[in-house]
């Protein structure tokens, strides 16, 4: 097959480890909680990233009274970093994953870290109320499509995992070009065992799901698959539809989905699942 990368990223890693790495590398929305200090407010994270040597850096907006609340503890603060990833969809809010990291936060001198900072940090650190800090993680928990995973921070990849925070929207857009009907057929094919993939999770459809019954939403893309949420009348299914080969760009995602459309959907007309 022509047009795919021959150097797939992270293919020796489990999907939960890759997903957690993506969230810590800047994907999603993050907030920091000083859980041992009930009076301390949640701290807004304006930028976060994991450096090539595995360090987690955050740019935090500090309330004016934080130093008064925390005193000297601010410089070595026990915190929980929560990163939530939502599907890149304009019409519906779907949480695809979130990660909880417990550890210790220490402030850094931005001038000493310039080589490690991306453009989001450059913008955030322009304010006097924003500080740069490093989180030393002791415990890491991922809530993902397949359930809850306890991970060792030291085993996560330090290389960039596709798609990065800046590639996710383009990757989802590349999937959506195929149309919802194609995704529905592919999801049904995985359920019937005639299309490569996996049912990651099944759950009862709640009362709020009725408005979305019959729809199939693309909620995430990885180097190996597109994950969709199919809303049935009584069941929510999270399904991974495998690509024919690993991909490393939105253009390759488009090629992979088009290949699935022409080779898996077009030749067959199986009956929709009841």
C-alpha positions as CSV (number, residue, x, y, z in Angstrom):
1,X,0.0,0.0,0.0
2,X,1.4,3.4,-1.0
3,X,1.7,6.5,1.1
4,X,2.1,5.3,4.7
5,X,5.1,5.8,7.0
6,X,7.4,2.9,7.5
7,X,8.5,4.2,10.9
8,X,5.5,3.8,13.3
9,X,5.7,5.6,16.6
10,X,5.5,3.8,19.9
11,X,4.5,0.4,18.5
12,X,6.2,-1.3,21.5
13,X,3.9,0.4,24.0
14,X,0.5,-0.4,25.3
15,X,-2.4,1.9,24.2
16,X,-2.9,3.2,27.8
17,X,0.7,4.2,28.0
18,X,0.6,6.0,24.7
19,X,-2.6,7.8,25.6
20,X,-1.3,8.9,28.9
21,X,1.9,10.2,27.2
22,X,-0.2,12.2,24.8
23,X,-2.2,13.8,27.6
24,X,1.0,14.7,29.5
25,X,2.5,16.1,26.3
26,X,0.0,18.9,26.0
27,X,-3.3,17.3,24.9
28,X,-6.5,18.2,26.7
29,X,-7.2,20.7,29.5
30,X,-5.3,20.6,32.7
31,X,-5.8,21.9,36.2
32,X,-3.7,21.5,39.4
33,X,-5.2,20.8,42.9
34,X,-3.2,21.2,46.1
35,X,-5.1,18.3,47.7
36,X,-3.5,18.6,51.1
37,X,-4.4,22.3,51.4
38,X,-8.3,22.6,51.5
39,X,-8.1,26.4,51.4
40,X,-6.1,26.5,48.3
41,X,-8.0,27.1,45.0
42,X,-7.6,25.0,41.9
43,X,-4.8,26.4,39.8
44,X,-5.4,27.0,36.1
45,X,-2.8,25.4,33.8
46,X,-2.2,27.6,30.8
47,X,0.3,25.2,29.2
48,X,1.7,21.8,30.0
49,X,4.1,19.4,28.3
50,X,6.5,16.5,28.9
51,X,10.0,17.1,27.9
52,X,12.3,14.7,25.9
53,X,13.9,13.7,29.2
54,X,10.6,12.9,30.8
55,X,10.0,16.0,32.9
56,X,6.5,17.4,33.2
57,X,6.4,21.2,33.0
58,X,3.3,23.4,33.7
59,X,2.7,27.1,33.4
60,X,0.3,28.0,36.3
61,X,-1.8,31.1,36.8
62,X,-1.5,32.0,40.5
63,X,-4.3,33.8,42.4
64,X,-3.0,36.8,44.3
65,X,-3.6,35.3,47.7
66,X,-2.0,31.9,47.1
67,X,1.3,32.7,48.8
68,X,-0.7,33.9,51.9
69,X,-2.6,30.6,51.9
70,X,0.3,28.2,51.4
71,X,3.2,30.1,52.8
72,X,6.6,28.4,52.3
73,X,4.9,25.1,51.1
74,X,4.3,26.7,47.7
75,X,7.9,25.8,46.7
76,X,7.4,22.1,47.2
77,X,3.7,21.5,47.0
78,X,1.9,18.1,47.0
79,X,-0.6,18.3,44.1
80,X,-2.8,16.4,41.8
81,X,-2.6,17.2,38.1
82,X,-5.8,16.4,36.3
83,X,-5.8,16.5,32.5
84,X,-9.1,15.9,30.7
85,X,-9.2,15.1,26.9
86,X,-12.5,15.8,25.0
87,X,-13.3,14.7,21.5
88,X,-12.5,17.3,18.9
89,X,-16.2,17.7,17.9
90,X,-18.1,20.9,17.7
91,X,-21.6,19.6,18.2
92,X,-21.3,17.2,21.2
93,X,-19.2,17.0,24.4
94,X,-17.6,13.6,24.8
95,X,-14.8,12.9,27.3
96,X,-12.4,10.5,25.7
97,X,-9.9,10.1,28.6
98,X,-8.4,11.8,31.6
99,X,-5.2,11.3,33.6
100,X,-4.6,11.9,37.3
101,X,-1.0,12.5,38.4
102,X,0.0,12.8,42.1
103,X,3.3,14.3,42.9
104,X,5.3,17.3,44.0
105,X,5.3,20.7,42.3
106,X,8.4,22.9,42.4
107,X,8.9,26.3,40.8
108,X,11.5,26.8,38.1
109,X,13.3,29.7,36.5
110,X,11.9,30.1,33.0
111,X,15.1,31.6,31.7
112,X,16.9,28.3,32.4
113,X,14.3,26.2,30.6
114,X,13.9,28.1,27.3
115,X,15.1,25.2,25.2
116,X,12.4,22.9,26.6
117,X,9.4,25.3,26.2
118,X,7.0,25.4,23.3
119,X,5.2,28.4,22.0
120,X,2.2,27.9,24.4
121,X,4.6,28.4,27.3
122,X,6.1,31.5,25.7
123,X,2.6,33.1,25.5
124,X,1.6,32.0,29.0
125,X,4.8,33.2,30.8
126,X,4.4,36.7,29.6
127,X,2.2,37.5,32.6
128,X,3.5,38.3,36.1
129,X,0.8,36.0,37.7
130,X,2.1,33.0,35.8
131,X,4.9,30.7,37.0
132,X,6.7,27.8,35.5
133,X,6.8,24.6,37.6
134,X,7.9,21.0,37.3
135,X,5.8,18.1,38.6
136,X,7.6,15.1,39.9
137,X,5.1,12.3,39.5
138,X,4.7,9.6,42.1
139,X,1.4,8.0,41.0
140,X,-0.3,8.0,37.7
141,X,-3.8,6.9,36.9
142,X,-5.5,6.9,33.4
143,X,-9.2,6.7,32.7
144,X,-9.4,5.7,29.1
145,X,-11.7,3.9,26.6
146,X,-10.7,0.5,28.0
147,X,-11.1,1.4,31.6
148,X,-8.8,2.4,34.4
149,X,-5.0,1.8,34.2
150,X,-2.4,2.4,36.8
151,X,0.8,3.3,35.1
152,X,4.5,3.8,36.0
153,X,5.5,7.3,34.9
154,X,9.1,6.0,34.2
155,X,7.8,3.7,31.5
156,X,5.9,6.3,29.4
157,X,7.5,7.2,26.1
158,X,9.4,10.4,25.9
159,X,9.2,10.6,22.1
160,X,6.2,12.5,20.6
161,X,3.2,10.2,20.1
162,X,1.0,10.9,17.1
163,X,-1.2,12.8,17.1
164,X,0.3,15.5,19.2
165,X,-1.9,18.2,20.9
166,X,-1.5,20.3,17.7
167,X,-2.3,17.4,15.3
168,X,-5.5,16.0,17.0
169,X,-8.0,18.3,15.3
170,X,-6.6,17.7,11.8
171,X,-6.6,14.0,12.4
172,X,-10.2,13.9,13.5
173,X,-11.1,16.2,10.5
174,X,-9.4,13.7,8.2
175,X,-11.6,10.9,9.6
176,X,-14.8,13.0,9.4
177,X,-14.3,13.5,5.6
178,X,-15.4,9.9,5.1
179,X,-18.8,10.6,6.5
180,X,-20.7,9.2,9.5
181,X,-22.3,6.5,7.4
182,X,-18.9,5.0,6.6
183,X,-17.8,5.1,10.3
184,X,-21.1,3.4,11.3
185,X,-20.6,0.6,8.8
186,X,-17.0,0.1,9.9
187,X,-18.0,0.0,13.6
188,X,-20.7,-2.5,12.7
189,X,-18.1,-4.5,10.9
190,X,-15.9,-4.6,13.9
191,X,-18.8,-5.7,16.1
192,X,-19.6,-8.5,13.6
193,X,-16.0,-9.6,13.4
194,X,-15.5,-8.8,9.7
195,X,-13.5,-5.6,10.1
196,X,-10.2,-5.5,12.1
197,X,-10.7,-3.7,15.4
198,X,-11.8,-4.1,19.0
199,X,-14.8,-3.3,21.1
200,X,-13.1,-1.3,23.9
201,X,-16.1,-0.8,26.1
202,X,-19.9,-1.3,26.3
203,X,-22.2,0.5,28.7
204,X,-25.9,1.0,29.0
205,X,-27.2,4.1,27.2
206,X,-28.5,6.7,29.7
207,X,-31.5,9.0,29.3
208,X,-29.4,11.7,27.7
209,X,-28.2,9.4,25.0
210,X,-31.7,9.2,23.3
211,X,-31.0,12.4,21.3
212,X,-27.9,10.8,19.8
213,X,-29.2,7.3,19.2
214,X,-28.0,5.9,15.9
215,X,-25.0,8.2,15.6
216,X,-21.4,7.2,15.4
217,X,-18.9,9.8,16.6
218,X,-15.1,9.8,16.0
219,X,-13.6,10.5,19.4
220,X,-9.9,9.9,19.0
221,X,-7.2,8.9,16.5
222,X,-4.0,7.1,17.2
223,X,-1.2,5.8,15.0
224,X,-3.0,2.5,14.7
225,X,-6.7,3.2,14.8
226,X,-9.6,5.5,15.0
227,X,-11.8,5.2,18.1
228,X,-15.5,5.8,17.6
229,X,-18.5,6.0,20.0
230,X,-21.6,4.3,18.6
231,X,-24.8,5.3,20.3
232,X,-27.4,2.5,20.1
233,X,-30.9,2.6,21.5
234,X,-29.9,0.7,24.6
235,X,-26.1,0.5,24.5
236,X,-23.0,2.8,24.1
237,X,-20.1,1.0,22.4
238,X,-16.6,2.4,22.2
239,X,-14.9,0.7,19.2
240,X,-11.4,0.9,17.8
241,X,-11.3,0.5,14.0
242,X,-7.8,-0.6,13.0
243,X,-5.9,1.1,10.2
244,X,-4.3,-1.1,7.5
245,X,-0.9,0.3,8.5
246,X,0.3,2.7,11.2
247,X,0.0,6.4,10.4
248,X,2.0,9.5,11.5
249,X,0.1,12.4,9.9
250,X,-3.4,13.7,9.2
251,X,-2.8,13.0,5.5
252,X,-2.0,9.4,6.2
253,X,-5.1,9.2,8.4
254,X,-7.2,10.3,5.4
255,X,-5.5,7.6,3.2
256,X,-6.1,4.9,5.8
257,X,-9.8,5.8,6.2
258,X,-10.3,6.0,2.5
259,X,-8.7,2.5,2.1
260,X,-11.1,1.1,4.7
261,X,-14.0,2.8,2.9
262,X,-13.1,1.3,-0.4
263,X,-12.0,-2.2,0.8
264,X,-14.2,-2.8,3.8
265,X,-17.4,-0.8,3.3
266,X,-18.0,-0.5,-0.5
267,X,-17.7,-4.2,-1.5
268,X,-20.1,-5.4,1.2
269,X,-23.6,-4.4,2.3
270,X,-24.1,-6.3,5.6
271,X,-27.4,-5.6,7.4
272,X,-27.2,-3.0,10.2
273,X,-27.1,-4.5,13.7
274,X,-30.5,-4.6,15.4
